[in-house]
Amino acid sequence: MRAVILCGTGAIGGATADPQRGRHPWLTALPIVLDTTAATQLGYVPVATGIDLLADEIDWVAAQHVAPSSRFF
């Protein structure tokens, strides 16, 4: 739904076949699990779920968008 809000169409292009492109420490075949047990025991409470925060960010970006036709008037 939010892709429609941002007028998302098509596919992301420009990727190369270079196997080293995009490598970073988080690139792994196994899932990376973040254990927040200790933080929770110390009183940490997450603000929201990751998907909710992502949705809020997309809404913010959409609100900042200025249509190209209205930039010069």
All heavy atoms as TSV, in Angstrom:
chain	resi	resn	atom	element	x	y	z
A	1	MET	N	N	0.821	-1.196	0.000
A	1	MET	CA	C	0.000	0.000	0.000
A	1	MET	C	C	0.867	1.263	0.000
A	1	MET	O	O	0.594	2.191	-0.712
A	1	MET	CB	C	-0.918	-0.040	1.218
A	1	MET	CG	C	-1.803	1.166	1.341
A	1	MET	SD	S	-2.898	1.285	-0.073
A	1	MET	CE	C	-3.790	2.727	0.315
A	2	ARG	N	N	1.916	1.264	0.819
A	2	ARG	CA	C	2.742	2.465	0.878
A	2	ARG	C	C	3.549	2.661	-0.406
A	2	ARG	O	O	3.911	3.771	-0.733
A	2	ARG	CB	C	3.620	2.429	2.107
A	2	ARG	CG	C	2.776	2.700	3.350
A	2	ARG	CD	C	3.603	2.988	4.557
A	2	ARG	NE	N	2.821	3.570	5.603
A	2	ARG	CZ	C	1.940	2.912	6.345
A	2	ARG	NH1	N	1.703	1.643	6.116
A	2	ARG	NH2	N	1.273	3.518	7.300
A	3	ALA	N	N	3.819	1.595	-1.132
A	3	ALA	CA	C	4.479	1.757	-2.428
A	3	ALA	C	C	3.592	2.548	-3.367
A	3	ALA	O	O	4.075	3.341	-4.170
A	3	ALA	CB	C	4.812	0.398	-3.024
A	4	VAL	N	N	2.308	2.374	-3.264
A	4	VAL	CA	C	1.373	3.146	-4.085
A	4	VAL	C	C	1.410	4.613	-3.677
A	4	VAL	O	O	1.397	5.504	-4.514
A	4	VAL	CB	C	-0.060	2.575	-3.947
A	4	VAL	CG1	C	-1.062	3.469	-4.646
A	4	VAL	CG2	C	-0.111	1.162	-4.488
A	5	ILE	N	N	1.496	4.886	-2.377
A	5	ILE	CA	C	1.565	6.263	-1.882
A	5	ILE	C	C	2.771	6.976	-2.468
A	5	ILE	O	O	2.708	8.131	-2.855
A	5	ILE	CB	C	1.632	6.295	-0.344
A	5	ILE	CG1	C	0.314	5.807	0.253
A	5	ILE	CG2	C	1.967	7.690	0.169
A	5	ILE	CD1	C	0.354	5.597	1.746
A	6	LEU	N	N	3.898	6.287	-2.547
A	6	LEU	CA	C	5.126	6.882	-3.060
A	6	LEU	C	C	5.264	6.706	-4.565
A	6	LEU	O	O	6.323	6.951	-5.117
A	6	LEU	CB	C	6.338	6.277	-2.347
A	6	LEU	CG	C	6.414	6.542	-0.858
A	6	LEU	CD1	C	7.609	5.821	-0.252
A	6	LEU	CD2	C	6.499	8.022	-0.571
A	7	CYS	N	N	4.204	6.276	-5.222
A	7	CYS	CA	C	4.194	6.089	-6.676
A	7	CYS	C	C	5.245	5.083	-7.115
A	7	CYS	O	O	5.898	5.265	-8.141
A	7	CYS	CB	C	4.388	7.410	-7.411
A	7	CYS	SG	S	3.154	8.632	-6.986
A	8	GLY	N	N	5.446	4.043	-6.327
A	8	GLY	CA	C	6.448	3.039	-6.660
A	8	GLY	C	C	5.993	2.138	-7.782
A	8	GLY	O	O	4.955	1.505	-7.700
A	9	THR	N	N	6.753	2.112	-8.846
A	9	THR	CA	C	6.478	1.224	-9.958
A	9	THR	C	C	7.800	0.712	-10.484
A	9	THR	O	O	8.839	1.326	-10.282
A	9	THR	CB	C	5.732	1.936	-11.101
A	9	THR	OG1	O	6.536	3.026	-11.562
A	9	THR	CG2	C	4.385	2.454	-10.656
A	10	GLY	N	N	7.774	-0.402	-11.165
A	10	GLY	CA	C	8.971	-0.916	-11.804
A	10	GLY	C	C	9.876	-1.663	-10.856
A	10	GLY	O	O	9.466	-2.104	-9.797
A	11	ALA	N	N	11.117	-1.797	-11.246
A	11	ALA	CA	C	12.101	-2.547	-10.476
A	11	ALA	C	C	13.350	-1.705	-10.278
A	11	ALA	O	O	13.592	-0.758	-11.023
A	11	ALA	CB	C	12.460	-3.836	-11.211
A	12	ILE	N	N	14.130	-2.066	-9.287
A	12	ILE	CA	C	15.400	-1.386	-9.040
A	12	ILE	C	C	16.420	-1.947	-10.015
A	12	ILE	O	O	16.603	-3.157	-10.115
A	12	ILE	CB	C	15.859	-1.593	-7.590
A	12	ILE	CG1	C	14.841	-0.979	-6.636
A	12	ILE	CG2	C	17.255	-1.010	-7.382
A	12	ILE	CD1	C	15.109	-1.260	-5.180
A	13	GLY	N	N	17.082	-1.083	-10.734
A	13	GLY	CA	C	18.046	-1.530	-11.727
A	13	GLY	C	C	19.445	-1.079	-11.382
A	13	GLY	O	O	19.688	-0.454	-10.357
A	14	GLY	N	N	20.363	-1.408	-12.235
A	14	GLY	CA	C	21.732	-0.952	-12.077
A	14	GLY	C	C	22.631	-1.883	-11.277
A	14	GLY	O	O	23.805	-1.599	-11.095
A	15	ALA	N	N	22.110	-3.001	-10.798
A	15	ALA	CA	C	22.939	-3.923	-10.025
A	15	ALA	C	C	23.885	-4.659	-10.963
A	15	ALA	O	O	23.542	-4.968	-12.103
A	15	ALA	CB	C	22.066	-4.912	-9.266
A	16	THR	N	N	25.064	-4.931	-10.466
A	16	THR	CA	C	26.035	-5.674	-11.264
A	16	THR	C	C	26.111	-7.104	-10.752
A	16	THR	O	O	25.599	-7.427	-9.683
A	16	THR	CB	C	27.437	-5.035	-11.164
A	16	THR	OG1	O	27.898	-5.170	-9.827
A	16	THR	CG2	C	27.403	-3.577	-11.558
A	17	ALA	N	N	26.774	-7.934	-11.493
A	17	ALA	CA	C	26.931	-9.327	-11.111
A	17	ALA	C	C	28.142	-9.536	-10.205
A	17	ALA	O	O	28.501	-10.658	-9.900
A	17	ALA	CB	C	27.056	-10.190	-12.363
A	18	ASP	N	N	28.782	-8.452	-9.778
A	18	ASP	CA	C	29.961	-8.543	-8.918
A	18	ASP	C	C	29.600	-9.192	-7.581
A	18	ASP	O	O	28.811	-8.637	-6.819
A	18	ASP	CB	C	30.531	-7.145	-8.688
A	18	ASP	CG	C	31.780	-7.141	-7.811
A	18	ASP	OD1	O	32.239	-8.227	-7.421
A	18	ASP	OD2	O	32.284	-6.045	-7.536
A	19	PRO	N	N	30.158	-10.371	-7.260
A	19	PRO	CA	C	29.790	-11.050	-6.006
A	19	PRO	C	C	30.251	-10.301	-4.756
A	19	PRO	O	O	29.724	-10.544	-3.671
A	19	PRO	CB	C	30.477	-12.413	-6.118
A	19	PRO	CG	C	31.576	-12.215	-7.105
A	19	PRO	CD	C	31.125	-11.120	-8.033
A	20	GLN	N	N	31.211	-9.394	-4.865
A	20	GLN	CA	C	31.684	-8.639	-3.710
A	20	GLN	C	C	30.860	-7.380	-3.457
A	20	GLN	O	O	30.956	-6.767	-2.406
A	20	GLN	CB	C	33.152	-8.251	-3.884
A	20	GLN	CG	C	34.087	-9.441	-3.925
A	20	GLN	CD	C	34.028	-10.245	-2.628
A	20	GLN	OE1	O	34.090	-9.699	-1.538
A	20	GLN	NE2	N	33.897	-11.550	-2.752
A	21	ARG	N	N	30.052	-6.989	-4.423
A	21	ARG	CA	C	29.255	-5.773	-4.286
A	21	ARG	C	C	28.218	-5.952	-3.175
A	21	ARG	O	O	27.499	-6.933	-3.140
A	21	ARG	CB	C	28.559	-5.451	-5.594
A	21	ARG	CG	C	27.810	-4.152	-5.559
A	21	ARG	CD	C	27.190	-3.881	-6.922
A	21	ARG	NE	N	26.424	-2.669	-6.890
A	21	ARG	CZ	C	26.826	-1.505	-7.369
A	21	ARG	NH1	N	27.997	-1.414	-7.941
A	21	ARG	NH2	N	26.060	-0.449	-7.284
A	22	GLY	N	N	28.162	-4.991	-2.282
A	22	GLY	CA	C	27.173	-5.036	-1.216
A	22	GLY	C	C	27.581	-5.861	-0.014
A	22	GLY	O	O	26.806	-6.039	0.907
A	23	ARG	N	N	28.794	-6.358	0.018
A	23	ARG	CA	C	29.225	-7.173	1.160
A	23	ARG	C	C	29.363	-6.292	2.396
A	23	ARG	O	O	29.809	-5.161	2.329
A	23	ARG	CB	C	30.537	-7.876	0.867
A	23	ARG	CG	C	30.348	-8.910	-0.228
A	23	ARG	CD	C	31.384	-10.013	-0.235
A	23	ARG	NE	N	31.652	-10.622	1.044
A	23	ARG	CZ	C	31.010	-11.697	1.538
A	23	ARG	NH1	N	30.024	-12.228	0.869
A	23	ARG	NH2	N	31.353	-12.216	2.685
A	24	HIS	N	N	28.952	-6.817	3.513
A	24	HIS	CA	C	29.017	-6.114	4.775
A	24	HIS	C	C	28.980	-7.141	5.893
A	24	HIS	O	O	28.685	-8.318	5.651
A	24	HIS	CB	C	27.867	-5.107	4.901
A	24	HIS	CG	C	26.527	-5.715	4.626
A	24	HIS	ND1	N	25.823	-6.454	5.549
A	24	HIS	CD2	C	25.788	-5.720	3.496
A	24	HIS	CE1	C	24.698	-6.874	5.024
A	24	HIS	NE2	N	24.651	-6.446	3.777
A	25	PRO	N	N	29.281	-6.770	7.123
A	25	PRO	CA	C	29.337	-7.742	8.220
A	25	PRO	C	C	28.018	-8.462	8.480
A	25	PRO	O	O	28.016	-9.552	9.023
A	25	PRO	CB	C	29.725	-6.899	9.437
A	25	PRO	CG	C	30.387	-5.697	8.872
A	25	PRO	CD	C	29.734	-5.448	7.558
A	26	TRP	N	N	26.906	-7.867	8.086
A	26	TRP	CA	C	25.614	-8.496	8.347
A	26	TRP	C	C	25.245	-9.514	7.284
A	26	TRP	O	O	24.239	-10.202	7.409
A	26	TRP	CB	C	24.520	-7.438	8.453
A	26	TRP	CG	C	24.731	-6.525	9.608
A	26	TRP	CD1	C	25.242	-5.258	9.559
A	26	TRP	CD2	C	24.473	-6.798	10.982
A	26	TRP	NE1	N	25.299	-4.729	10.818
A	26	TRP	CE2	C	24.833	-5.652	11.724
A	26	TRP	CE3	C	23.966	-7.897	11.667
A	26	TRP	CZ2	C	24.709	-5.577	13.092
A	26	TRP	CZ3	C	23.836	-7.817	13.050
A	26	TRP	CH2	C	24.207	-6.673	13.744
A	27	LEU	N	N	26.022	-9.606	6.209
A	27	LEU	CA	C	25.732	-10.548	5.139
A	27	LEU	C	C	26.122	-11.942	5.600
A	27	LEU	O	O	27.294	-12.252	5.782
A	27	LEU	CB	C	26.513	-10.170	3.877
A	27	LEU	CG	C	26.234	-10.995	2.636
A	27	LEU	CD1	C	24.768	-10.866	2.226
A	27	LEU	CD2	C	27.139	-10.551	1.510
A	28	THR	N	N	25.153	-12.788	5.803
A	28	THR	CA	C	25.411	-14.134	6.294
A	28	THR	C	C	24.319	-15.071	5.824
A	28	THR	O	O	23.188	-14.642	5.567
A	28	THR	CB	C	25.486	-14.148	7.834
A	28	THR	OG1	O	25.722	-15.477	8.270
A	28	THR	CG2	C	24.218	-13.626	8.462
A	29	ALA	N	N	24.650	-16.337	5.703
A	29	ALA	CA	C	23.663	-17.327	5.293
A	29	ALA	C	C	22.736	-17.691	6.455
A	29	ALA	O	O	21.627	-18.132	6.248
A	29	ALA	CB	C	24.368	-18.578	4.778
A	30	LEU	N	N	23.210	-17.513	7.663
A	30	LEU	CA	C	22.414	-17.845	8.834
A	30	LEU	C	C	21.657	-16.613	9.328
A	30	LEU	O	O	22.133	-15.497	9.168
A	30	LEU	CB	C	23.318	-18.375	9.947
A	30	LEU	CG	C	24.150	-19.605	9.583
A	30	LEU	CD1	C	25.118	-19.934	10.701
A	30	LEU	CD2	C	23.260	-20.786	9.272
A	31	PRO	N	N	20.531	-16.775	9.951
A	31	PRO	CA	C	19.843	-15.591	10.494
A	31	PRO	C	C	20.635	-14.996	11.656
A	31	PRO	O	O	21.266	-15.713	12.431
A	31	PRO	CB	C	18.494	-16.134	10.972
A	31	PRO	CG	C	18.698	-17.598	11.150
A	31	PRO	CD	C	19.787	-17.998	10.192
A	32	ILE	N	N	20.623	-13.693	11.740
A	32	ILE	CA	C	21.252	-12.993	12.849
A	32	ILE	C	C	20.161	-12.707	13.872
A	32	ILE	O	O	19.143	-12.116	13.538
A	32	ILE	CB	C	21.904	-11.681	12.384
A	32	ILE	CG1	C	23.021	-11.990	11.398
A	32	ILE	CG2	C	22.414	-10.880	13.570
A	32	ILE	CD1	C	23.605	-10.774	10.748
A	33	VAL	N	N	20.376	-13.158	15.088
A	33	VAL	CA	C	19.377	-12.991	16.136
A	33	VAL	C	C	19.904	-12.003	17.167
A	33	VAL	O	O	21.003	-12.166	17.685
A	33	VAL	CB	C	19.059	-14.342	16.816
A	33	VAL	CG1	C	18.055	-14.162	17.930
A	33	VAL	CG2	C	18.556	-15.341	15.786
A	34	LEU	N	N	19.122	-10.967	17.432
A	34	LEU	CA	C	19.485	-9.987	18.440
A	34	LEU	C	C	18.755	-10.350	19.723
A	34	LEU	O	O	17.532	-10.273	19.799
A	34	LEU	CB	C	19.095	-8.588	17.983
A	34	LEU	CG	C	19.334	-7.463	18.985
A	34	LEU	CD1	C	20.810	-7.360	19.341
A	34	LEU	CD2	C	18.807	-6.160	18.440
A	35	ASP	N	N	19.497	-10.767	20.715
A	35	ASP	CA	C	18.907	-11.148	21.998
A	35	ASP	C	C	18.862	-9.917	22.896
A	35	ASP	O	O	19.893	-9.394	23.306
A	35	ASP	CB	C	19.743	-12.249	22.643
A	35	ASP	CG	C	19.155	-12.739	23.952
A	35	ASP	OD1	O	18.108	-12.216	24.395
A	35	ASP	OD2	O	19.734	-13.658	24.549
A	36	THR	N	N	17.667	-9.443	23.177
A	36	THR	CA	C	17.491	-8.252	24.013
A	36	THR	C	C	17.051	-8.602	25.430
A	36	THR	O	O	16.528	-7.751	26.138
A	36	THR	CB	C	16.470	-7.302	23.370
A	36	THR	OG1	O	15.222	-7.986	23.246
A	36	THR	CG2	C	16.934	-6.819	22.008
A	37	THR	N	N	17.279	-9.843	25.834
A	37	THR	CA	C	16.868	-10.280	27.167
A	37	THR	C	C	17.478	-9.398	28.252
A	37	THR	O	O	16.769	-8.920	29.146
A	37	THR	CB	C	17.265	-11.751	27.401
A	37	THR	OG1	O	16.661	-12.553	26.374
A	37	THR	CG2	C	16.790	-12.239	28.758
A	38	ALA	N	N	18.776	-9.161	28.188
A	38	ALA	CA	C	19.443	-8.351	29.220
A	38	ALA	C	C	18.913	-6.924	29.213
A	38	ALA	O	O	18.679	-6.339	30.276
A	38	ALA	CB	C	20.955	-8.365	29.008
A	39	ALA	N	N	18.718	-6.357	28.036
A	39	ALA	CA	C	18.197	-4.987	27.951
A	39	ALA	C	C	16.787	-4.912	28.532
A	39	ALA	O	O	16.449	-3.957	29.248
A	39	ALA	CB	C	18.196	-4.512	26.499
A	40	THR	N	N	15.972	-5.914	28.240
A	40	THR	CA	C	14.612	-5.950	28.777
A	40	THR	C	C	14.629	-6.056	30.292
A	40	THR	O	O	13.852	-5.401	30.985
A	40	THR	CB	C	13.823	-7.125	28.164
A	40	THR	OG1	O	13.853	-6.991	26.744
A	40	THR	CG2	C	12.388	-7.136	28.632
A	41	GLN	N	N	15.539	-6.864	30.820
A	41	GLN	CA	C	15.662	-7.013	32.281
A	41	GLN	C	C	16.100	-5.708	32.946
A	41	GLN	O	O	15.796	-5.475	34.110
A	41	GLN	CB	C	16.636	-8.138	32.613
A	41	GLN	CG	C	16.095	-9.505	32.276
A	41	GLN	CD	C	17.124	-10.608	32.434
A	41	GLN	OE1	O	18.320	-10.353	32.563
A	41	GLN	NE2	N	16.662	-11.848	32.394
A	42	LEU	N	N	16.789	-4.859	32.193
A	42	LEU	CA	C	17.220	-3.564	32.721
A	42	LEU	C	C	16.158	-2.478	32.535
A	42	LEU	O	O	16.375	-1.329	32.885
A	42	LEU	CB	C	18.522	-3.127	32.052
A	42	LEU	CG	C	19.745	-3.971	32.406
A	42	LEU	CD1	C	20.930	-3.581	31.522
A	42	LEU	CD2	C	20.089	-3.805	33.879
A	43	GLY	N	N	15.009	-2.850	31.952
A	43	GLY	CA	C	13.925	-1.897	31.812
A	43	GLY	C	C	13.692	-1.347	30.424
A	43	GLY	O	O	12.829	-0.493	30.226
A	44	TYR	N	N	14.452	-1.829	29.437
A	44	TYR	CA	C	14.264	-1.353	28.065
A	44	TYR	C	C	12.892	-1.781	27.549
A	44	TYR	O	O	12.490	-2.928	27.689
A	44	TYR	CB	C	15.353	-1.907	27.145
A	44	TYR	CG	C	15.084	-1.649	25.690
A	44	TYR	CD1	C	15.276	-0.379	25.146
A	44	TYR	CD2	C	14.629	-2.660	24.858
A	44	TYR	CE1	C	15.019	-0.134	23.806
A	44	TYR	CE2	C	14.370	-2.423	23.518
A	44	TYR	CZ	C	14.570	-1.159	23.002
A	44	TYR	OH	O	14.319	-0.915	21.685
A	45	VAL	N	N	12.188	-0.849	26.959
A	45	VAL	CA	C	10.898	-1.136	26.332
A	45	VAL	C	C	10.961	-0.579	24.909
A	45	VAL	O	O	11.167	0.622	24.721
A	45	VAL	CB	C	9.733	-0.478	27.106
A	45	VAL	CG1	C	8.411	-0.755	26.411
A	45	VAL	CG2	C	9.706	-0.938	28.542
A	46	PRO	N	N	10.792	-1.434	23.892
A	46	PRO	CA	C	10.827	-0.945	22.511
A	46	PRO	C	C	9.742	0.095	22.262
A	46	PRO	O	O	8.643	-0.007	22.798
A	46	PRO	CB	C	10.574	-2.193	21.669
A	46	PRO	CG	C	10.762	-3.352	22.584
A	46	PRO	CD	C	10.539	-2.867	23.968
A	47	VAL	N	N	10.056	1.089	21.468
A	47	VAL	CA	C	9.094	2.140	21.130
A	47	VAL	C	C	7.964	1.565	20.295
A	47	VAL	O	O	6.805	1.905	20.473
A	47	VAL	CB	C	9.808	3.282	20.367
A	47	VAL	CG1	C	8.821	4.315	19.886
A	47	VAL	CG2	C	10.868	3.903	21.243
A	48	ALA	N	N	8.304	0.699	19.349
A	48	ALA	CA	C	7.321	0.071	18.461
A	48	ALA	C	C	8.001	-1.111	17.783
A	48	ALA	O	O	9.200	-1.322	17.943
A	48	ALA	CB	C	6.824	1.073	17.428
A	49	THR	N	N	7.239	-1.838	16.984
A	49	THR	CA	C	7.832	-2.918	16.206
A	49	THR	C	C	8.557	-2.325	15.004
A	49	THR	O	O	8.280	-1.194	14.593
A	49	THR	CB	C	6.745	-3.890	15.705
A	49	THR	OG1	O	5.883	-3.194	14.802
A	49	THR	CG2	C	5.948	-4.482	16.856
A	50	GLY	N	N	9.468	-3.081	14.445
A	50	GLY	CA	C	10.208	-2.611	13.287
A	50	GLY	C	C	9.317	-2.248	12.122
A	50	GLY	O	O	9.509	-1.229	11.464
A	51	ILE	N	N	8.306	-3.056	11.868
A	51	ILE	CA	C	7.425	-2.784	10.731
A	51	ILE	C	C	6.605	-1.522	10.967
A	51	ILE	O	O	6.347	-0.761	10.038
A	51	ILE	CB	C	6.529	-4.009	10.413
A	51	ILE	CG1	C	5.925	-3.889	9.021
A	51	ILE	CG2	C	5.458	-4.217	11.450
A	51	ILE	CD1	C	6.900	-4.052	7.910
A	52	ASP	N	N	6.202	-1.263	12.211
A	52	ASP	CA	C	5.467	-0.034	12.513
A	52	ASP	C	C	6.357	1.186	12.326
A	52	ASP	O	O	5.919	2.214	11.807
A	52	ASP	CB	C	4.917	-0.060	13.936
A	52	ASP	CG	C	3.774	-1.049	14.099
A	52	ASP	OD1	O	3.133	-1.394	13.088
A	52	ASP	OD2	O	3.536	-1.477	15.245
A	53	LEU	N	N	7.615	1.085	12.758
A	53	LEU	CA	C	8.541	2.203	12.594
A	53	LEU	C	C	8.824	2.468	11.119
A	53	LEU	O	O	8.946	3.617	10.700
A	53	LEU	CB	C	9.835	1.935	13.353
A	53	LEU	CG	C	9.699	1.893	14.873
A	53	LEU	CD1	C	11.005	1.444	15.510
A	53	LEU	CD2	C	9.256	3.228	15.422
A	54	LEU	N	N	8.928	1.408	10.331
A	54	LEU	CA	C	9.153	1.563	8.898
A	54	LEU	C	C	7.960	2.258	8.244
A	54	LEU	O	O	8.130	3.153	7.417
A	54	LEU	CB	C	9.401	0.207	8.247
A	54	LEU	CG	C	9.662	0.225	6.746
A	54	LEU	CD1	C	10.873	1.083	6.407
A	54	LEU	CD2	C	9.841	-1.187	6.228
A	55	ALA	N	N	6.765	1.866	8.639
A	55	ALA	CA	C	5.563	2.499	8.091
A	55	ALA	C	C	5.535	3.987	8.441
A	55	ALA	O	O	5.196	4.820	7.599
A	55	ALA	CB	C	4.311	1.805	8.630
A	56	ASP	N	N	5.913	4.335	9.671
A	56	ASP	CA	C	5.962	5.744	10.074
A	56	ASP	C	C	6.976	6.516	9.234
A	56	ASP	O	O	6.740	7.657	8.833
A	56	ASP	CB	C	6.323	5.878	11.553
A	56	ASP	CG	C	5.209	5.423	12.481
A	56	ASP	OD1	O	4.064	5.267	12.005
A	56	ASP	OD2	O	5.499	5.225	13.683
A	57	GLU	N	N	8.113	5.894	8.962
A	57	GLU	CA	C	9.155	6.549	8.164
A	57	GLU	C	C	8.670	6.796	6.736
A	57	GLU	O	O	8.892	7.865	6.168
A	57	GLU	CB	C	10.421	5.692	8.153
A	57	GLU	CG	C	11.606	6.354	7.504
A	57	GLU	CD	C	12.183	7.503	8.313
A	57	GLU	OE1	O	11.864	7.646	9.505
A	57	GLU	OE2	O	12.980	8.266	7.736
A	58	ILE	N	N	8.001	5.817	6.154
A	58	ILE	CA	C	7.466	5.973	4.800
A	58	ILE	C	C	6.431	7.092	4.765
A	58	ILE	O	O	6.416	7.913	3.847
A	58	ILE	CB	C	6.875	4.649	4.293
A	58	ILE	CG1	C	8.002	3.642	4.078
A	58	ILE	CG2	C	6.076	4.850	3.009
A	58	ILE	CD1	C	7.531	2.239	3.806
A	59	ASP	N	N	5.575	7.148	5.780
A	59	ASP	CA	C	4.579	8.220	5.849
A	59	ASP	C	C	5.257	9.579	5.933
A	59	ASP	O	O	4.831	10.544	5.307
A	59	ASP	CB	C	3.651	8.018	7.046
A	59	ASP	CG	C	2.737	6.814	6.887
A	59	ASP	OD1	O	2.576	6.336	5.742
A	59	ASP	OD2	O	2.203	6.349	7.915
A	60	TRP	N	N	6.351	9.674	6.694
A	60	TRP	CA	C	7.070	10.944	6.837
A	60	TRP	C	C	7.686	11.355	5.496
A	60	TRP	O	O	7.582	12.513	5.089
A	60	TRP	CB	C	8.159	10.828	7.902
A	60	TRP	CG	C	8.934	12.091	8.047
A	60	TRP	CD1	C	8.611	13.163	8.822
A	60	TRP	CD2	C	10.168	12.427	7.390
A	60	TRP	NE1	N	9.562	14.145	8.689
A	60	TRP	CE2	C	10.532	13.723	7.809
A	60	TRP	CE3	C	10.994	11.760	6.503
A	60	TRP	CZ2	C	11.684	14.349	7.364
A	60	TRP	CZ3	C	12.134	12.392	6.059
A	60	TRP	CH2	C	12.462	13.677	6.497
A	61	VAL	N	N	8.297	10.401	4.804
A	61	VAL	CA	C	8.906	10.707	3.505
A	61	VAL	C	C	7.833	11.181	2.527
A	61	VAL	O	O	8.025	12.157	1.803
A	61	VAL	CB	C	9.663	9.482	2.944
A	61	VAL	CG1	C	10.056	9.694	1.486
A	61	VAL	CG2	C	10.889	9.192	3.790
A	62	ALA	N	N	6.692	10.504	2.523
A	62	ALA	CA	C	5.603	10.891	1.625
A	62	ALA	C	C	5.115	12.298	1.941
A	62	ALA	O	O	4.796	13.070	1.035
A	62	ALA	CB	C	4.457	9.892	1.720
A	63	ALA	N	N	5.072	12.661	3.211
A	63	ALA	CA	C	4.619	13.997	3.607
A	63	ALA	C	C	5.616	15.079	3.195
A	63	ALA	O	O	5.235	16.231	2.975
A	63	ALA	CB	C	4.385	14.052	5.116
A	64	GLN	N	N	6.895	14.720	3.057
A	64	GLN	CA	C	7.928	15.685	2.677
A	64	GLN	C	C	8.012	15.884	1.169
A	64	GLN	O	O	8.625	16.818	0.696
A	64	GLN	CB	C	9.306	15.229	3.179
A	64	GLN	CG	C	9.391	15.004	4.667
A	64	GLN	CD	C	8.947	16.190	5.476
A	64	GLN	OE1	O	9.407	17.298	5.259
A	64	GLN	NE2	N	8.045	15.968	6.408
A	65	HIS	N	N	7.408	14.988	0.428
A	65	HIS	CA	C	7.507	15.019	-1.032
A	65	HIS	C	C	6.835	16.268	-1.591
A	65	HIS	O	O	5.720	16.609	-1.220
A	65	HIS	CB	C	6.858	13.777	-1.634
A	65	HIS	CG	C	6.838	13.797	-3.130
A	65	HIS	ND1	N	7.972	13.620	-3.888
A	65	HIS	CD2	C	5.834	13.988	-4.000
A	65	HIS	CE1	C	7.657	13.707	-5.155
A	65	HIS	NE2	N	6.363	13.928	-5.267
A	66	VAL	N	N	7.533	16.927	-2.491
A	66	VAL	CA	C	6.971	18.085	-3.191
A	66	VAL	C	C	6.903	17.711	-4.661
A	66	VAL	O	O	7.905	17.348	-5.261
A	66	VAL	CB	C	7.866	19.333	-2.994
A	66	VAL	CG1	C	7.325	20.489	-3.798
A	66	VAL	CG2	C	7.966	19.678	-1.531
A	67	ALA	N	N	5.728	17.781	-5.220
A	67	ALA	CA	C	5.551	17.425	-6.636
A	67	ALA	C	C	6.412	18.332	-7.507
A	67	ALA	O	O	6.481	19.530	-7.293
A	67	ALA	CB	C	4.087	17.561	-7.023
A	68	PRO	N	N	7.109	17.762	-8.510
A	68	PRO	CA	C	7.974	18.572	-9.380
A	68	PRO	C	C	7.248	19.736	-10.031
A	68	PRO	O	O	7.820	20.803	-10.214
A	68	PRO	CB	C	8.453	17.572	-10.440
A	68	PRO	CG	C	8.309	16.238	-9.795
A	68	PRO	CD	C	7.137	16.354	-8.855
A	69	SER	N	N	5.979	19.594	-10.351
A	69	SER	CA	C	5.259	20.681	-11.022
A	69	SER	C	C	4.978	21.858	-10.111
A	69	SER	O	O	4.685	22.939	-10.580
A	69	SER	CB	C	3.937	20.132	-11.592
A	69	SER	OG	O	3.119	19.667	-10.533
A	70	SER	N	N	5.093	21.661	-8.788
A	70	SER	CA	C	4.794	22.767	-7.865
A	70	SER	C	C	6.051	23.417	-7.280
A	70	SER	O	O	5.958	24.307	-6.469
A	70	SER	CB	C	3.907	22.243	-6.722
A	70	SER	OG	O	4.627	21.304	-5.952
A	71	ARG	N	N	7.225	22.993	-7.719
A	71	ARG	CA	C	8.471	23.516	-7.136
A	71	ARG	C	C	8.755	24.949	-7.524
A	71	ARG	O	O	9.392	25.675	-6.799
A	71	ARG	CB	C	9.647	22.644	-7.575
A	71	ARG	CG	C	9.658	21.309	-6.903
A	71	ARG	CD	C	10.863	20.532	-7.284
A	71	ARG	NE	N	10.802	19.213	-6.686
A	71	ARG	CZ	C	11.557	18.208	-7.046
A	71	ARG	NH1	N	12.443	18.362	-8.006
A	71	ARG	NH2	N	11.430	17.052	-6.461
A	72	PHE	N	N	8.323	25.385	-8.694
A	72	PHE	CA	C	8.713	26.699	-9.192
A	72	PHE	C	C	7.581	27.706	-9.161
A	72	PHE	O	O	7.699	28.786	-9.705
A	72	PHE	CB	C	9.267	26.551	-10.616
A	72	PHE	CG	C	10.435	25.635	-10.676
A	72	PHE	CD1	C	10.311	24.365	-11.232
A	72	PHE	CD2	C	11.662	25.999	-10.157
A	72	PHE	CE1	C	11.396	23.506	-11.277
A	72	PHE	CE2	C	12.752	25.150	-10.198
A	72	PHE	CZ	C	12.615	23.895	-10.755
A	73	PHE	N	N	6.472	27.379	-8.520
A	73	PHE	CA	C	5.340	28.305	-8.513
A	73	PHE	C	C	5.043	28.778	-7.124
A	73	PHE	O	O	5.224	28.191	-6.165
A	73	PHE	CB	C	4.100	27.645	-9.109
A	73	PHE	CG	C	4.298	27.244	-10.531
A	73	PHE	CD1	C	4.506	25.913	-10.876
A	73	PHE	CD2	C	4.309	28.179	-11.545
A	73	PHE	CE1	C	4.703	25.545	-12.188
A	73	PHE	CE2	C	4.493	27.812	-12.858
A	73	PHE	CZ	C	4.689	26.497	-13.173
